Amino acid sequence: MVNEQRLTRLAAELGGELFKVQAQVSTAESCTGGGIAEAITRISGSSAWFEAGYVTYSNAQKSKQLAVPEALFSSVGAVSREVVEAMVRGAQAQSGARYAVAVSGVAGPDGGSAQKPVGTVWLAWGDGEQLFSVRRQFAGDRSEVRRQTVEAALAGLLRLVAQENPSAG
């Protein structure tokens, strides 16, 4: 089980690494409802490296705020590689941050399907031209799925800043 202290430690470590390279990060969140940005802004001085957080829970806002093509929602669905990758690109374009992370998933307890059961989450990370994404299947209730998603997002950002594949963890 992921606890809040672990998320705070990850966010603090991320801040230290981003500060070293003088880079900023932005978040584009759906299923976490701003949880990644909240963990980041727990850290004193995060304004030096946290640029913006987009909570785009509805498909309409994903399109409006992050320029996610509306056609993707009917063709592949909001919980998909294509959508989180578009969310990352939109967050980078809107904020100007070098790094970005995006998440979209089915936190539950409702909304799952045979193809995308509860706990299915797509994550994507961007660094300039590089783009990485991964599908994860998390267990637990709604809060646990959301906390695990925040942890995976932060851990992936740490790997990305270290010039490693963020989806490998």
Phi, psi and omega in degrees: 000134180277132177248166184296326179297322178296317179297319179295318178298316178298315180297319179295318178297317178301314179301317178298318181290318179294322178298319179301320183265005179053051181234159179246161177231149172232156180239145175231109191238141172242280187297338180271350173056032180097005182297327179291313178299322180297316179298318180296316185280000169293337187274123178300134180086005182296343178296343178285340185223354176255117185271308185198154174232129179247119174256102184243081185286320180271155176298322180301319180285329174300319179288314185293312186273330188240005177060033174288125180301128182302328182298334180297325184295321179279333182274318184234347179089160182293330180265084185203159176302313184300319182289314181293326177294320176294324178297318178299311181299320178295318179295319178295315182295317182289323187263335185080005180288144177293316183253147174209155174227145177224146178221143174210131184197182178249097184280338178089184000285348180255176171096352181283163176217176179299321180281329182225078181292163176308135182100352177285127179221134170258134177236146175219147179229143178229144176219101182059240181275342182284143179218130180231145176210157181205147174260132178238153175239107182261150179254160175112185180278182184306311181296322180293319178298317180294317179295318178297325178293316177300315179299313180297321180296313180293316179298321178295320177298319178300316178296320181297314179297329177279007179064038175245166178287115183291338183273000183280343186276000000 
